[in-house]
């Protein structure tokens, strides 16, 4: 029972040996099904995927498909054979993963007097074998299956919960974007929504998803408490909102963007149309699409709000359209937009030259494509 060499006796070792001596709740179990269940429930037993790769190699040395209580379940491969079955794993790595399997109580060492792995044969089979005892897998088979079912159920709940949150976030964000483009004040709530969407890119756990749900509930309460006049305006209010943006620019001595038409912008920067659900027929359609696109370029809500204040909604959308068209050549869109915003506040920048320069680059790109095709 005691390990060979300098390895000490531990409480876990004693518990594993006691478990292996108990009667198995089930007389037999498919070894590969036990391994599949253990793969799902590996966190419950504190083993890694690499540990399970070594365990798979170990049980492959057991000649039968089924682990039976009446059979001897000791396998005795050499380290070289195990490394080969484990797809060339280094021997030092192999020993580390075997130690992890022993510590978890999934296998037991049956060491010989000299520490070697071998079997003493008799006329009717094997008399005694020294190596790794797989009997704990048989004894724990039902517990492993239960743990796997619980893990699958928890994974399903997590997946359904994440899907629900994704849909809720999408709905809230679209409503906030619509509110912002119609003169409402939802920048702070939109910033929270974008932050929550960004956090879902990482692999979430139950606690993190629960926190997101609570914050979404708070956003819903905010929606319910906001006055309708702040959230929704009629068509005349929307028209005045967009018209004021252009009028202010016309009054500026340093700005001549009023000479730009929507067709000029879309001909120079057609890429933004692919992000619109319908067609961009009015300035408000361009502004609404810009609200959808700016997070995709890695631009924060704070940077976007500062740009809106400096340029106005329409001209900020024009600048973003140009940036999207040149996305491949802009290393840091957020920093680029902040620089343009500072220049605009100092009266040193207007979007018209930026738009005017794009058709040449677009035509040049198309000309290069034609040359490559030829």
N, C-alpha and C positions, 0 to 999 in steps of 0.2 A: 504493500500500500504506500509506503513512503517513497518519495522520488529518489532517483539515483543521483549521486554526486553531491554538489553543494546546495542543491535546491532545498529550501526548508519546508516543513509541514505548516500549512496555513489552515485557518478556519474554513475557507472556501474549499480547499482540497478535501477536508474531512466531510464537509456537507455534500460534495459531489460524490464521494465514495459511498456515503450513507444512502444517497438517492439511487445510485446504481444498484444497490443491494435490495431495494424495495421491489415488490411485485409490480410489473408494468400494468397500467390501467387497460391497455389494449394489447392483445397477443401479438399483433404484427402491424407494420406500417410501411408504406411505400417510401423508400429512402429519398427519392427525388421530389416527391410531394412534400415531405418534411422539409427538405432544403428550400423549396419554393415558398412554403409558408414562413420559414425562418427569414428568408430574404425580405418579405413584407414586414415582419415583426422584428427586424434586427435591432431597432432602437430599444425595444423592450428588453433585449438580452445583452445590450451593450457591445455588439460586434459590428465591424465595418464590412463594406463590400469586399475588401481585400481579404479579411478574415474568412468570409464565406467562400471566396475563390479557393482558398487553401482547404476548407472543409469539403468543398466539391471534389477536389483532387483526392482527399482522404477517402471519402465514401465510394469513389470510383474503384478503389482497390477491394471493396467488399464484393464478392462475386455474384451475390444474389440481388434481385430487384427489391426484395422485401426484407426489412429488418424484423426478425422473428424472435420472440422471447425464449424459445427453446434452443436457439443456435448460439454459438460463440460469435460475438460481434467484434472481435479484436482484429485490426489490420496492422500489418507490420512492414510497410514499405520503407526503403532507405531514403535518406534525404535527397540523393541524386534522382531517384525515381519520382519522388514528390515534386521536386523542382521541374522535372520534365513535364509532368501532368499539369503543373501550374504555369505552363507556357513560358518556361525559362526563368522563373523567379529566382532571385539571388538567394543563396542558402541562409545568409544572415537575416534577410527579410522573412524567409520561410519560418525560421525558428521564432521570430518575434510574433508572427501571426498564430503559430501553433500555441505559444504561451498565452495569447489572448483567448483562444478557444478553450484552453484548459481552465483559465481563470474564470471564464463565463460559465463553466460547468457543463458545456455541451459535449466534451469528450474527456476521457480520463487516460492518463498515462499508466501503462502496466509495464514497469521497467524490469528488465532482467537483472541478474546479479552483476553483470558487467556493463549494463546500460545499453547493450545492443538490442536490436529488434529482430526477433526470429520466432520460429514455432518448432515445438517438439512433436513429431508425428507418431501416431500409433497405428495399429493395423486397421482400425475402423475410422480413422480420420486424424484430427489434430488433438494431441493430448493437452498441451498447454501452449499459449502464444503470448509473446511479449511485444507490446507496441501501443496502439491507441484503441481504446475501448469505445465503441459507438453506442453502447447501450443507453447512455443518458438521452440520446436522441429519441430512442424508442419510448423510454419512460416519460419524456416530456412532449411526446408527439401531440397529444390532445391539448395540452396547455399552449403549445406553439400554434396549433390550428386556431384556438380561441383568440390568442393574441393577434394573429394575422387577420381574422375576421374583424376584430375591433379596430385594427390599423386601417383596413380597407374602408370601414364605415367612417372613421374619422377623416380619412383622405377625401371621401366623397362629400362629407359635410363641408370640409374646407373648400373643396372645388365649387360646390353650389353656392357657398357663402361668398366666395370671390367673384363668381359670375354675377350674383345679385349686386355686389358693390360696384362692379365695373359698369353695369347698366345704370345704376343710380348716379354714379359719378358722371357718366356721359350725359344723362338727362339734366343734372344740375348745372354742368358746365355750359351746355347749349342754352339753357334758360338764362344763365348769367351773361353769356356773350350777347344773346338777343337783347337783354336788358341794357347792357352797356352801349350797344349800337343804336338803341332807341332813346338815349339820353338819360338812362338810369344810372344809379351809383351802386355798382356791384363789384368794384375793383378788389376790395379787401376779401370778399367772399370768393371771388374768382381765384385769387392768389392761394387761398386755402384749398380750393378744389384742385388746382394744378399741382399743389404740393402733395395732396393725397394720391393723385394719379401717378405722380412720379414715384411714390413709395411703393406702388404695386409692381413696379418693374423688378424689385427684389422678391425673393421667395418668401412669401408671408407666412406667419404662423397664426394660430387661433387668436392669441392675445392682440396681435397687431391688427387683424381684421376686425376684431371687436372694437378696438379703439377707433378705427376708421368709421365703422357704423355709428358710433356715438357722435363723432364729429359731423357726420352727414346728417344725423338727426338734429343737431344744433343748427346746421345750415337750413334745414327745412323749417325749423321754428322761425328763423330769421325771415324766410320767404313769407311765412304766414303773418308775421307782424309788420312787414313793410306795407306802406300805404300804396294803394293801386296807382295813385298819381305818380309815385316815384318809380314804379315798376313798368307801367304801360302808358304809352302816349298815343294819341290818334295820329292819322296820316299827316295832318297839317303840322303837328308838332315835329314829326320826323323830318318833314320837308324843311322846316325852319332850321332844324339842327344841322342838316347837311348844307343848306344854303349859307348859313352863317359861317361855316368853316371856309367856304370858298370866298365869301365876301371879305372876311378878315384878311385873307391872303391877297385879295385884289387891292385892298387899301394899303398894304405894306409896300414901302418904297423899294425894299430889297428883294421882293418876290414877284415873279411873273409866271407862277404855276397856272394861273387862270387861262393862259394860252394853251395849256394841255387839255386835250379831250380824253374821254375814257377810251376811245378807239386808239389814240396815240399810245396810251399806257399798255393796253392789251396787245397791240401789235409789237411793241418793244419787249414786253415781258409776258408772253402767253402762258408760261408755266403755271401761273397761279390759277388759271381757269380749270385746270385738272383737279383742283382741290375744292371746287364749288359743286354743290349738289345739282344745281341747275345751270343756268347761264348767267354770266355777269352782264346785266343790261343797264344797271344804274350804279352810281357811286356807292350807294348803300350796300349793294351786293359785293362790291370790292372790299368795303370796310368789314363787312361780316365775314368774308373769307379770310381777310388778314387776321382777324381775331382767332380764327381756327388754325392758321398756319404758324403764327409766331412761336408757339411752344415747340413745334417740330424743328425749328432752327436752333433750339437751345437758348432762346431769349426769355429772360425772366419777366414776370408780370410787372415788377418795379421798373425795369428798363423800358418795357413797352408803354407803361403809363407816362413815363417822362418824355418819351418820344411823341406820344399823343398830345401832351401839353405843349411841346415845342413846335410841332408841325401842324397840329390839328388832325382830326380823324382821317380825312380824305388823303392828305399829303403823307401821313404816316403809313397809310395803306399803299400809296404809290411807292414810297421808299422800300417797304417790305417786299413789294412785288419785284422791284429791281434786284433786291438782295437775293430773293428766291431764284431769280433767273441766273444769277452769278454765284449760286451756293457752292459750286465746286471750287471756286477760286477765293472764297472768303474763309479763312482759317477759323476765326472766332466771330460769328455773327453778332453775339451780344456786345462784345467790345467794339465792333465796327459801328453798330447802331448807337452806342453811347457816344462815340466820337462824333458822328454826324449830328447827334442831338446837341452836343456842346457847341459845335460850329453854327447850328441853326439859332441857338440862343444868342450867339454873338453877331448874328446877321451875316454870317459868312458862307451860308449854304442854302441852296434851294434845290428841289428834286429835278427841275427841268433838264439841266445838263446831264444828270444821271440817266434819265429816260432817253435823251437824245443820243447818248453814247451806246445804248444797248442794241439798236437795230444793226449797227455796223458789226458788233460782235456776233449777233445771231446770224446775220448773213454770212459772215466769215466762217462760222461753225458749219452752216449748211453747205457752203462751198467746199470746205475740207472734207465733209462726209461724202460729197459727190466725187471728189478726187480719189478718196480711199475706195469707193465702190468701183470706180473705173479701174 
